[in-house]
Amino acid sequence: MDLQTYCEKNGGTARRGCPVLSKLAADTGFSADTLYMVARGHKRPGSVMARLIAVATGDEVSREGLRPDVFGAEPVRAGEGA
């Protein structure tokens, strides 16, 4: 799933001031504003940021989904169809 959907699924808005982005900021070391720009599609995360977001979200937001050009296509997960 993408970062915006992750935020919304967890009770946030993926907008400035979103508590989900604030928690991710604390967990990843990137600012909530930077994560907001990634969630809204205004900025592409670098490979390190993509990896840290994946770790912080328990891979609900995968690094492959964030940067398929760097990490390859996102793997198909069980129950999601091909």
C-alpha positions, -999 to 999 in steps of 0.1 A, spaced: 0 0 0 11 36 -4 20 59 24 -12 80 21 -34 49 24 -13 36 53 -19 69 72 -56 69 65 -59 32 75 -43 40 108 -65 70 117 -45 98 101 -50 121 71 -15 121 54 -17 159 57 4 183 77 -1 176 114 -11 140 108 -3 120 140 6 89 119 32 109 100 45 124 133 50 89 147 67 78 115 89 108 117 100 98 152 106 62 140 125 70 109 144 102 118 129 121 88 107 152 94 69 149 93 69 175 66 92 154 44 70 123 50 40 144 41 55 153 8 62 116 1 27 106 11 12 132 -12 34 124 -41 53 157 -41 86 140 -34 101 106 -40 119 90 -11 156 80 -15 165 44 -10 174 48 27 141 66 34 121 40 15 138 12 36 132 30 69 96 36 61 91 0 52 107 -11 85 87 15 105 54 3 89 61 -34 93 64 -35 55 28 -24 50 44 3 29 70 -16 11 103 -2 -2 94 -17 -36 61 1 -37 78 34 -28 107 30 -52 101 2 -78 128 18 -100 154 11 -73 141 -21 -56 121 -38 -84 84 -44 -86 64 -49 -55 59 -86 -48 23 -100 -50 11 -108 -15 -11 -137 -6 -47 -130 -13 -40 -99 -35 -43 -116 -69 -18 -114 -97 
